[in-house]
Amino acid sequence: MEKKIMVSSLIMMILVIKSKSVDAITCEEALTRLMPGQLFLTSEAFLPISPCCLAVANINAGSTTTSICRSLCRRFQQAASGLGVSPDKAKELSQLCGVSTTVAIDPTINCDS
């Protein structure tokens, strides 16, 4: 578990350093906000916790343009592959949180469509 946290922290630092700013929300902000959902997204928790759902709602609120949505989608895909995110859990997240999202938190989706 400790190794997983260290790897996650390292990946987050790399993504923050390489982050690309988007209009209403930056990719680094979005990833940082989603950290409470990591246990759920990596299949270690049955349901997302409320801070994770709040993050999903906040990210959705900040996703105001197509450009932002595409940038966030791509960044989520990069982070998902590095963190071992379960594609099925990622697809379920917005529904379980009761949020209709404009950005898919789905590592298998085409971000350009």
N, CA, C and O atoms as CSV, one atom per row, in Angstrom:
chain,resi,resn,atom,element,x,y,z
A,1,MET,N,N,0.830,-1.197,0.000
A,1,MET,CA,C,0.000,0.000,0.000
A,1,MET,C,C,0.874,1.259,0.000
A,1,MET,O,O,0.592,2.224,-0.711
A,2,GLU,N,N,1.938,1.233,0.810
A,2,GLU,CA,C,2.820,2.391,0.903
A,2,GLU,C,C,3.490,2.666,-0.440
A,2,GLU,O,O,3.651,3.820,-0.838
A,3,LYS,N,N,3.882,1.589,-1.141
A,3,LYS,CA,C,4.511,1.739,-2.447
A,3,LYS,C,C,3.536,2.355,-3.441
A,3,LYS,O,O,3.921,3.189,-4.260
A,4,LYS,N,N,2.267,1.941,-3.368
A,4,LYS,CA,C,1.234,2.460,-4.271
A,4,LYS,C,C,1.032,3.958,-4.054
A,4,LYS,O,O,0.862,4.711,-5.013
A,5,ILE,N,N,1.050,4.382,-2.806
A,5,ILE,CA,C,0.887,5.809,-2.492
A,5,ILE,C,C,2.083,6.598,-3.019
A,5,ILE,O,O,1.918,7.696,-3.551
A,6,MET,N,N,3.282,6.042,-2.874
A,6,MET,CA,C,4.467,6.725,-3.368
A,6,MET,C,C,4.441,6.847,-4.887
A,6,MET,O,O,4.792,7.892,-5.435
A,7,VAL,N,N,4.024,5.776,-5.570
A,7,VAL,CA,C,3.931,5.812,-7.030
A,7,VAL,C,C,2.884,6.834,-7.449
A,7,VAL,O,O,3.114,7.611,-8.376
A,8,SER,N,N,1.740,6.842,-6.779
A,8,SER,CA,C,0.683,7.803,-7.084
A,8,SER,C,C,1.164,9.232,-6.897
A,8,SER,O,O,0.879,10.105,-7.717
A,9,SER,N,N,1.888,9.464,-5.824
A,9,SER,CA,C,2.411,10.805,-5.559
A,9,SER,C,C,3.396,11.229,-6.630
A,9,SER,O,O,3.380,12.376,-7.075
A,10,LEU,N,N,4.252,10.310,-7.044
A,10,LEU,CA,C,5.219,10.611,-8.086
A,10,LEU,C,C,4.518,10.944,-9.398
A,10,LEU,O,O,4.878,11.910,-10.071
A,11,ILE,N,N,3.529,10.154,-9.756
A,11,ILE,CA,C,2.782,10.417,-10.987
A,11,ILE,C,C,2.088,11.768,-10.907
A,11,ILE,O,O,2.091,12.528,-11.876
A,12,MET,N,N,1.499,12.069,-9.769
A,12,MET,CA,C,0.822,13.363,-9.613
A,12,MET,C,C,1.823,14.511,-9.758
A,12,MET,O,O,1.507,15.525,-10.379
A,13,MET,N,N,3.024,14.365,-9.195
A,13,MET,CA,C,4.022,15.426,-9.314
A,13,MET,C,C,4.434,15.618,-10.766
A,13,MET,O,O,4.594,16.752,-11.219
A,14,ILE,N,N,4.605,14.528,-11.497
A,14,ILE,CA,C,4.965,14.624,-12.911
A,14,ILE,C,C,3.860,15.329,-13.681
A,14,ILE,O,O,4.127,16.199,-14.509
A,15,LEU,N,N,2.617,14.949,-13.404
A,15,LEU,CA,C,1.502,15.562,-14.120
A,15,LEU,C,C,1.354,17.039,-13.772
A,15,LEU,O,O,0.985,17.844,-14.627
A,16,VAL,N,N,1.637,17.394,-12.530
A,16,VAL,CA,C,1.565,18.801,-12.140
A,16,VAL,C,C,2.641,19.594,-12.865
A,16,VAL,O,O,2.385,20.693,-13.356
A,17,ILE,N,N,3.843,19.037,-12.931
A,17,ILE,CA,C,4.938,19.731,-13.612
A,17,ILE,C,C,4.621,19.894,-15.092
A,17,ILE,O,O,4.897,20.944,-15.672
A,18,LYS,N,N,4.041,18.860,-15.712
A,18,LYS,CA,C,3.761,18.887,-17.145
A,18,LYS,C,C,2.376,19.443,-17.450
A,18,LYS,O,O,1.965,19.471,-18.611
A,19,SER,N,N,1.655,19.882,-16.433
A,19,SER,CA,C,0.268,20.271,-16.643
A,19,SER,C,C,0.123,21.413,-17.633
A,19,SER,O,O,0.982,22.284,-17.766
A,20,LYS,N,N,-0.972,21.364,-18.298
A,20,LYS,CA,C,-1.307,22.382,-19.285
A,20,LYS,C,C,-2.525,23.125,-18.746
A,20,LYS,O,O,-3.524,22.501,-18.389
A,21,SER,N,N,-2.451,24.402,-18.689
A,21,SER,CA,C,-3.555,25.183,-18.167
A,21,SER,C,C,-4.683,25.257,-19.183
A,21,SER,O,O,-4.463,25.467,-20.376
A,22,VAL,N,N,-5.881,25.082,-18.683
A,22,VAL,CA,C,-7.062,25.259,-19.505
A,22,VAL,C,C,-7.912,26.329,-18.843
A,22,VAL,O,O,-7.767,26.587,-17.648
A,23,ASP,N,N,-8.788,26.948,-19.601
A,23,ASP,CA,C,-9.480,28.159,-19.184
A,23,ASP,C,C,-10.007,28.167,-17.748
A,23,ASP,O,O,-9.450,28.873,-16.907
A,24,ALA,N,N,-11.046,27.418,-17.442
A,24,ALA,CA,C,-11.702,27.542,-16.152
A,24,ALA,C,C,-11.094,26.652,-15.074
A,24,ALA,O,O,-11.224,26.949,-13.886
A,25,ILE,N,N,-10.440,25.576,-15.463
A,25,ILE,CA,C,-9.831,24.661,-14.513
A,25,ILE,C,C,-8.587,24.085,-15.175
A,25,ILE,O,O,-8.601,23.778,-16.367
A,26,THR,N,N,-7.525,23.940,-14.414
A,26,THR,CA,C,-6.322,23.357,-14.999
A,26,THR,C,C,-6.385,21.842,-14.839
A,26,THR,O,O,-7.106,21.316,-13.991
A,27,CYS,N,N,-5.625,21.170,-15.660
A,27,CYS,CA,C,-5.565,19.714,-15.571
A,27,CYS,C,C,-5.008,19.287,-14.221
A,27,CYS,O,O,-5.473,18.307,-13.639
A,28,GLU,N,N,-4.018,20.015,-13.722
A,28,GLU,CA,C,-3.444,19.681,-12.415
A,28,GLU,C,C,-4.490,19.834,-11.312
A,28,GLU,O,O,-4.549,19.006,-10.403
A,29,GLU,N,N,-5.305,20.864,-11.378
A,29,GLU,CA,C,-6.368,21.048,-10.382
A,29,GLU,C,C,-7.366,19.896,-10.437
A,29,GLU,O,O,-7.791,19.376,-9.405
A,30,ALA,N,N,-7.729,19.513,-11.638
A,30,ALA,CA,C,-8.701,18.429,-11.790
A,30,ALA,C,C,-8.162,17.125,-11.201
A,30,ALA,O,O,-8.874,16.432,-10.474
A,31,LEU,N,N,-6.916,16.793,-11.512
A,31,LEU,CA,C,-6.338,15.562,-10.984
A,31,LEU,C,C,-6.186,15.602,-9.469
A,31,LEU,O,O,-6.441,14.612,-8.782
A,32,THR,N,N,-5.775,16.739,-8.964
A,32,THR,CA,C,-5.640,16.885,-7.515
A,32,THR,C,C,-6.994,16.727,-6.835
A,32,THR,O,O,-7.102,16.079,-5.795
A,33,ARG,N,N,-8.011,17.315,-7.420
A,33,ARG,CA,C,-9.356,17.209,-6.846
A,33,ARG,C,C,-9.876,15.779,-6.857
A,33,ARG,O,O,-10.640,15.391,-5.974
A,34,LEU,N,N,-9.469,14.992,-7.846
A,34,LEU,CA,C,-9.944,13.609,-7.952
A,34,LEU,C,C,-9.205,12.632,-7.041
A,34,LEU,O,O,-9.603,11.471,-6.946
A,35,MET,N,N,-8.154,13.064,-6.381
A,35,MET,CA,C,-7.383,12.163,-5.523
A,35,MET,C,C,-8.236,11.441,-4.477
A,35,MET,O,O,-7.954,10.278,-4.191
A,36,PRO,N,N,-9.261,12.064,-3.892
A,36,PRO,CA,C,-10.088,11.313,-2.938
A,36,PRO,C,C,-10.806,10.108,-3.572
A,36,PRO,O,O,-11.269,9.218,-2.859
A,37,GLY,N,N,-10.894,10.084,-4.878
A,37,GLY,CA,C,-11.552,8.970,-5.563
A,37,GLY,C,C,-10.611,7.863,-5.976
A,37,GLY,O,O,-11.033,6.889,-6.599
A,38,GLN,N,N,-9.337,7.997,-5.638
A,38,GLN,CA,C,-8.347,7.024,-6.091
A,38,GLN,C,C,-8.650,5.605,-5.608
A,38,GLN,O,O,-8.535,4.658,-6.387
A,39,LEU,N,N,-9.029,5.442,-4.358
A,39,LEU,CA,C,-9.314,4.090,-3.862
A,39,LEU,C,C,-10.477,3.456,-4.616
A,39,LEU,O,O,-10.445,2.264,-4.923
A,40,PHE,N,N,-11.492,4.240,-4.911
A,40,PHE,CA,C,-12.611,3.711,-5.685
A,40,PHE,C,C,-12.167,3.378,-7.105
A,40,PHE,O,O,-12.463,2.296,-7.613
A,41,LEU,N,N,-11.461,4.301,-7.743
A,41,LEU,CA,C,-11.078,4.130,-9.145
A,41,LEU,C,C,-10.096,2.985,-9.374
A,41,LEU,O,O,-10.021,2.449,-10.479
A,42,THR,N,N,-9.355,2.612,-8.360
A,42,THR,CA,C,-8.423,1.498,-8.494
A,42,THR,C,C,-9.012,0.209,-7.936
A,42,THR,O,O,-8.285,-0.748,-7.671
A,43,SER,N,N,-10.327,0.186,-7.760
A,43,SER,CA,C,-11.080,-1.004,-7.336
A,43,SER,C,C,-10.848,-1.423,-5.892
A,43,SER,O,O,-11.181,-2.547,-5.517
A,44,GLU,N,N,-10.288,-0.551,-5.086
A,44,GLU,CA,C,-10.063,-0.898,-3.690
A,44,GLU,C,C,-11.244,-0.516,-2.788
A,44,GLU,O,O,-11.296,-0.927,-1.628
A,45,ALA,N,N,-12.178,0.260,-3.311
A,45,ALA,CA,C,-13.362,0.654,-2.548
A,45,ALA,C,C,-14.602,0.354,-3.384
A,45,ALA,O,O,-14.582,0.465,-4.609
A,46,PHE,N,N,-15.664,-0.023,-2.711
A,46,PHE,CA,C,-16.893,-0.398,-3.397
A,46,PHE,C,C,-17.632,0.815,-3.965
A,46,PHE,O,O,-18.188,0.754,-5.062
A,47,LEU,N,N,-17.633,1.914,-3.214
A,47,LEU,CA,C,-18.317,3.138,-3.631
A,47,LEU,C,C,-17.391,4.341,-3.462
A,47,LEU,O,O,-16.508,4.328,-2.605
A,48,PRO,N,N,-17.588,5.384,-4.279
A,48,PRO,CA,C,-16.786,6.600,-4.090
A,48,PRO,C,C,-17.227,7.334,-2.825
A,48,PRO,O,O,-18.401,7.309,-2.455
A,49,ILE,N,N,-16.271,7.984,-2.175
A,49,ILE,CA,C,-16.595,8.760,-0.977
A,49,ILE,C,C,-17.074,10.151,-1.397
A,49,ILE,O,O,-16.837,10.576,-2.528
A,50,SER,N,N,-17.742,10.851,-0.494
A,50,SER,CA,C,-18.341,12.147,-0.846
A,50,SER,C,C,-17.329,13.184,-1.349
A,50,SER,O,O,-17.671,13.932,-2.265
A,51,PRO,N,N,-16.101,13.280,-0.806
A,51,PRO,CA,C,-15.156,14.250,-1.384
A,51,PRO,C,C,-14.838,13.946,-2.855
A,51,PRO,O,O,-14.588,14.862,-3.639
A,52,CYS,N,N,-14.850,12.688,-3.217
A,52,CYS,CA,C,-14.617,12.306,-4.609
A,52,CYS,C,C,-15.772,12.799,-5.480
A,52,CYS,O,O,-15.555,13.358,-6.555
A,53,CYS,N,N,-16.991,12.589,-5.008
A,53,CYS,CA,C,-18.172,13.038,-5.767
A,53,CYS,C,C,-18.230,14.554,-5.865
A,53,CYS,O,O,-18.628,15.096,-6.897
A,54,LEU,N,N,-17.842,15.232,-4.814
A,54,LEU,CA,C,-17.777,16.694,-4.851
A,54,LEU,C,C,-16.761,17.138,-5.898
A,54,LEU,O,O,-16.991,18.109,-6.619
A,55,ALA,N,N,-15.647,16.433,-5.979
A,55,ALA,CA,C,-14.624,16.747,-6.984
A,55,ALA,C,C,-15.173,16.557,-8.391
A,55,ALA,O,O,-14.923,17.382,-9.270
A,56,VAL,N,N,-15.909,15.492,-8.611
A,56,VAL,CA,C,-16.510,15.244,-9.928
A,56,VAL,C,C,-17.437,16.401,-10.299
A,56,VAL,O,O,-17.410,16.881,-11.432
A,57,ALA,N,N,-18.248,16.844,-9.357
A,57,ALA,CA,C,-19.169,17.957,-9.613
A,57,ALA,C,C,-18.402,19.250,-9.897
A,57,ALA,O,O,-18.763,20.000,-10.804
A,58,ASN,N,N,-17.345,19.512,-9.124
A,58,ASN,CA,C,-16.552,20.734,-9.323
A,58,ASN,C,C,-15.814,20.720,-10.651
A,58,ASN,O,O,-15.750,21.740,-11.337
A,59,ILE,N,N,-15.259,19.579,-11.016
A,59,ILE,CA,C,-14.572,19.462,-12.306
A,59,ILE,C,C,-15.573,19.680,-13.433
A,59,ILE,O,O,-15.281,20.369,-14.410
A,60,ASN,N,N,-16.725,19.102,-13.293
A,60,ASN,CA,C,-17.768,19.281,-14.304
A,60,ASN,C,C,-18.148,20.753,-14.439
A,60,ASN,O,O,-18.324,21.248,-15.552
A,61,ALA,N,N,-18.273,21.442,-13.329
A,61,ALA,CA,C,-18.634,22.864,-13.355
A,61,ALA,C,C,-17.546,23.705,-14.033
A,61,ALA,O,O,-17.847,24.719,-14.662
A,62,GLY,N,N,-16.288,23.285,-13.905
A,62,GLY,CA,C,-15.181,24.019,-14.507
A,62,GLY,C,C,-14.913,23.660,-15.957
A,62,GLY,O,O,-14.088,24.292,-16.617
A,63,SER,N,N,-15.601,22.660,-16.446
A,63,SER,CA,C,-15.414,22.186,-17.829
A,63,SER,C,C,-16.378,22.921,-18.737
A,63,SER,O,O,-17.412,22.385,-19.135
A,64,THR,N,N,-16.028,24.151,-19.059
A,64,THR,CA,C,-16.984,25.038,-19.728
A,64,THR,C,C,-16.833,25.120,-21.242
A,64,THR,O,O,-17.695,25.684,-21.915
A,65,THR,N,N,-15.757,24.569,-21.787
A,65,THR,CA,C,-15.575,24.631,-23.238
A,65,THR,C,C,-15.156,23.261,-23.766
A,65,THR,O,O,-14.711,22.401,-23.005
A,66,THR,N,N,-15.300,23.070,-25.062
A,66,THR,CA,C,-14.866,21.819,-25.694
A,66,THR,C,C,-13.373,21.621,-25.502
A,66,THR,O,O,-12.918,20.503,-25.263
A,67,SER,N,N,-12.614,22.692,-25.605
A,67,SER,CA,C,-11.164,22.618,-25.431
A,67,SER,C,C,-10.803,22.125,-24.033
A,67,SER,O,O,-9.925,21.276,-23.883
A,68,ILE,N,N,-11.466,22.645,-23.024
A,68,ILE,CA,C,-11.220,22.215,-21.650
A,68,ILE,C,C,-11.570,20.741,-21.504
A,68,ILE,O,O,-10.801,19.967,-20.934
A,69,CYS,N,N,-12.724,20.359,-22.016
A,69,CYS,CA,C,-13.163,18.967,-21.895
A,69,CYS,C,C,-12.174,18.012,-22.546
A,69,CYS,O,O,-11.860,16.965,-21.980
A,70,ARG,N,N,-11.687,18.357,-23.713
A,70,ARG,CA,C,-10.728,17.492,-24.401
A,70,ARG,C,C,-9.402,17.419,-23.653
A,70,ARG,O,O,-8.812,16.345,-23.534
A,71,SER,N,N,-8.934,18.556,-23.149
A,71,SER,CA,C,-7.673,18.568,-22.394
A,71,SER,C,C,-7.795,17.734,-21.123
A,71,SER,O,O,-6.896,16.959,-20.797
A,72,LEU,N,N,-8.897,17.890,-20.412
A,72,LEU,CA,C,-9.109,17.111,-19.195
A,72,LEU,C,C,-9.229,15.624,-19.511
A,72,LEU,O,O,-8.668,14.792,-18.799
A,73,CYS,N,N,-9.945,15.290,-20.557
A,73,CYS,CA,C,-10.115,13.901,-20.967
A,73,CYS,C,C,-8.748,13.260,-21.219
A,73,CYS,O,O,-8.469,12.163,-20.735
A,74,ARG,N,N,-7.920,13.942,-21.966
A,74,ARG,CA,C,-6.581,13.407,-22.276
A,74,ARG,C,C,-5.739,13.244,-21.007
A,74,ARG,O,O,-5.037,12.245,-20.846
A,75,ARG,N,N,-5.811,14.211,-20.127
A,75,ARG,CA,C,-5.035,14.144,-18.883
A,75,ARG,C,C,-5.551,13.018,-17.996
A,75,ARG,O,O,-4.763,12.321,-17.357
A,76,PHE,N,N,-6.869,12.835,-17.951
A,76,PHE,CA,C,-7.427,11.730,-17.173
A,76,PHE,C,C,-6.937,10.394,-17.725
A,76,PHE,O,O,-6.627,9.479,-16.962
A,77,GLN,N,N,-6.870,10.285,-19.041
A,77,GLN,CA,C,-6.394,9.046,-19.649
A,77,GLN,C,C,-4.939,8.779,-19.278
A,77,GLN,O,O,-4.582,7.646,-18.953
A,78,GLN,N,N,-4.104,9.799,-19.323
A,78,GLN,CA,C,-2.694,9.637,-18.956
A,78,GLN,C,C,-2.559,9.195,-17.500
A,78,GLN,O,O,-1.801,8.276,-17.189
A,79,ALA,N,N,-3.291,9.849,-16.627
A,79,ALA,CA,C,-3.210,9.525,-15.209
A,79,ALA,C,C,-3.769,8.135,-14.937
A,79,ALA,O,O,-3.219,7.395,-14.121
A,80,ALA,N,N,-4.847,7.778,-15.604
A,80,ALA,CA,C,-5.485,6.482,-15.383
A,80,ALA,C,C,-4.537,5.336,-15.680
A,80,ALA,O,O,-4.482,4.361,-14.931
A,81,SER,N,N,-3.796,5.445,-16.759
A,81,SER,CA,C,-2.886,4.353,-17.110
A,81,SER,C,C,-1.767,4.218,-16.087
A,81,SER,O,O,-1.323,3.105,-15.804
A,82,GLY,N,N,-1.310,5.317,-15.536
A,82,GLY,CA,C,-0.240,5.284,-14.548
A,82,GLY,C,C,-0.676,4.861,-13.161
A,82,GLY,O,O,0.127,4.341,-12.386
A,83,LEU,N,N,-1.937,5.079,-12.844
A,83,LEU,CA,C,-2.435,4.781,-11.498
A,83,LEU,C,C,-3.162,3.447,-11.403
A,83,LEU,O,O,-3.558,3.036,-10.312
A,84,GLY,N,N,-3.341,2.773,-12.522
A,84,GLY,CA,C,-4.054,1.494,-12.494
A,84,GLY,C,C,-5.545,1.646,-12.291
A,84,GLY,O,O,-6.172,0.841,-11.603
A,85,VAL,N,N,-6.112,2.678,-12.887
A,85,VAL,CA,C,-7.548,2.928,-12.764
A,85,VAL,C,C,-8.328,1.856,-13.519
A,85,VAL,O,O,-7.996,1.517,-14.655
A,86,SER,N,N,-9.350,1.335,-12.886
A,86,SER,CA,C,-10.237,0.370,-13.523
A,86,SER,C,C,-11.164,1.112,-14.483
A,86,SER,O,O,-11.902,2.000,-14.056
A,87,PRO,N,N,-11.142,0.765,-15.775
A,87,PRO,CA,C,-12.024,1.444,-16.729
A,87,PRO,C,C,-13.504,1.340,-16.337
A,87,PRO,O,O,-14.263,2.291,-16.519
A,88,ASP,N,N,-13.906,0.191,-15.804
A,88,ASP,CA,C,-15.303,0.032,-15.399
A,88,ASP,C,C,-15.668,0.964,-14.253
A,88,ASP,O,O,-16.747,1.556,-14.247
A,89,LYS,N,N,-14.772,1.093,-13.287
A,89,LYS,CA,C,-15.023,2.001,-12.161
A,89,LYS,C,C,-15.062,3.450,-12.636
A,89,LYS,O,O,-15.899,4.231,-12.184
A,90,ALA,N,N,-14.160,3.808,-13.547
A,90,ALA,CA,C,-14.137,5.170,-14.073
A,90,ALA,C,C,-15.448,5.501,-14.772
A,90,ALA,O,O,-15.981,6.600,-14.621
A,91,LYS,N,N,-15.963,4.545,-15.537
A,91,LYS,CA,C,-17.233,4.761,-16.248
A,91,LYS,C,C,-18.401,4.927,-15.283
A,91,LYS,O,O,-19.355,5.643,-15.588
A,92,GLU,N,N,-18.343,4.281,-14.132
A,92,GLU,CA,C,-19.427,4.329,-13.145
A,92,GLU,C,C,-19.418,5.587,-12.281
A,92,GLU,O,O,-20.442,5.957,-11.707
A,93,LEU,N,N,-18.278,6.232,-12.190
A,93,LEU,CA,C,-18.080,7.291,-11.199
A,93,LEU,C,C,-19.144,8.383,-11.236
A,93,LEU,O,O,-19.758,8.672,-10.208
A,94,SER,N,N,-19.372,8.990,-12.384
A,94,SER,CA,C,-20.328,10.104,-12.422
A,94,SER,C,C,-21.738,9.638,-12.070
A,94,SER,O,O,-22.471,10.359,-11.392
A,95,GLN,N,N,-22.124,8.460,-12.515
A,95,GLN,CA,C,-23.456,7.946,-12.200
A,95,GLN,C,C,-23.611,7.690,-10.699
A,95,GLN,O,O,-24.625,8.054,-10.105
A,96,LEU,N,N,-22.602,7.063,-10.092
A,96,LEU,CA,C,-22.665,6.792,-8.652
A,96,LEU,C,C,-22.656,8.078,-7.830
A,96,LEU,O,O,-23.185,8.119,-6.719
A,97,CYS,N,N,-22.054,9.118,-8.384
A,97,CYS,CA,C,-22.012,10.407,-7.688
A,97,CYS,C,C,-23.247,11.262,-7.990
A,97,CYS,O,O,-23.451,12.302,-7.364
A,98,GLY,N,N,-24.063,10.825,-8.943
A,98,GLY,CA,C,-25.258,11.588,-9.294
A,98,GLY,C,C,-24.955,12.858,-10.059
A,98,GLY,O,O,-25.674,13.850,-9.939
A,99,VAL,N,N,-23.879,12.831,-10.854
A,99,VAL,CA,C,-23.468,14.007,-11.615
A,99,VAL,C,C,-23.472,13.654,-13.097
A,99,VAL,O,O,-22.857,12.673,-13.514
A,100,SER,N,N,-24.164,14.456,-13.878
A,100,SER,CA,C,-24.141,14.291,-15.326
A,100,SER,C,C,-22.970,15.113,-15.845
A,100,SER,O,O,-23.033,16.343,-15.858
A,101,THR,N,N,-21.902,14.447,-16.272
A,101,THR,CA,C,-20.666,15.150,-16.609
A,101,THR,C,C,-20.530,15.458,-18.096
A,101,THR,O,O,-21.064,14.751,-18.950
A,102,THR,N,N,-19.800,16.531,-18.377
A,102,THR,CA,C,-19.470,16.882,-19.749
A,102,THR,C,C,-18.119,16.289,-20.140
A,102,THR,O,O,-17.799,16.193,-21.325
A,103,VAL,N,N,-17.330,15.893,-19.146
A,103,VAL,CA,C,-16.033,15.268,-19.383
A,103,VAL,C,C,-16.121,13.818,-18.926
A,103,VAL,O,O,-16.455,13.541,-17.774
A,104,ALA,N,N,-15.825,12.911,-19.823
A,104,ALA,CA,C,-15.841,11.498,-19.466
A,104,ALA,C,C,-14.591,11.159,-18.660
A,104,ALA,O,O,-13.469,11.450,-19.074
A,105,ILE,N,N,-14.803,10.548,-17.518
A,105,ILE,CA,C,-13.685,10.046,-16.731
A,105,ILE,C,C,-13.600,8.569,-17.101
A,105,ILE,O,O,-13.991,7.686,-16.336
A,106,ASP,N,N,-13.079,8.335,-18.294
A,106,ASP,CA,C,-13.086,7.009,-18.895
A,106,ASP,C,C,-11.808,6.839,-19.704
A,106,ASP,O,O,-11.637,7.498,-20.730
A,107,PRO,N,N,-10.909,5.967,-19.260
A,107,PRO,CA,C,-9.637,5.832,-19.961
A,107,PRO,C,C,-9.735,5.195,-21.348
A,107,PRO,O,O,-8.731,5.109,-22.055
A,108,THR,N,N,-10.918,4.753,-21.746
A,108,THR,CA,C,-11.061,4.086,-23.050
A,108,THR,C,C,-11.793,4.915,-24.090
A,108,THR,O,O,-11.974,4.463,-25.221
A,109,ILE,N,N,-12.215,6.113,-23.734
A,109,ILE,CA,C,-13.019,6.938,-24.639
A,109,ILE,C,C,-12.137,7.729,-25.617
A,109,ILE,O,O,-10.979,8.018,-25.317
A,110,ASN,N,N,-12.680,8.068,-26.761
A,110,ASN,CA,C,-11.998,8.930,-27.723
A,110,ASN,C,C,-12.241,10.379,-27.293
A,110,ASN,O,O,-13.366,10.873,-27.369
A,111,CYS,N,N,-11.204,11.043,-26.852
A,111,CYS,CA,C,-11.334,12.408,-26.330
A,111,CYS,C,C,-11.672,13.444,-27.398
A,111,CYS,O,O,-12.089,14.555,-27.071
A,112,ASP,N,N,-11.500,13.100,-28.645
A,112,ASP,CA,C,-11.781,14.051,-29.723
A,112,ASP,C,C,-13.223,14.023,-30.207
A,112,ASP,O,O,-13.606,14.811,-31.071
A,113,SER,N,N,-14.012,13.129,-29.660
A,113,SER,CA,C,-15.410,13.072,-30.113
A,113,SER,C,C,-16.362,13.622,-29.086
A,113,SER,O,O,-17.571,13.645,-29.315
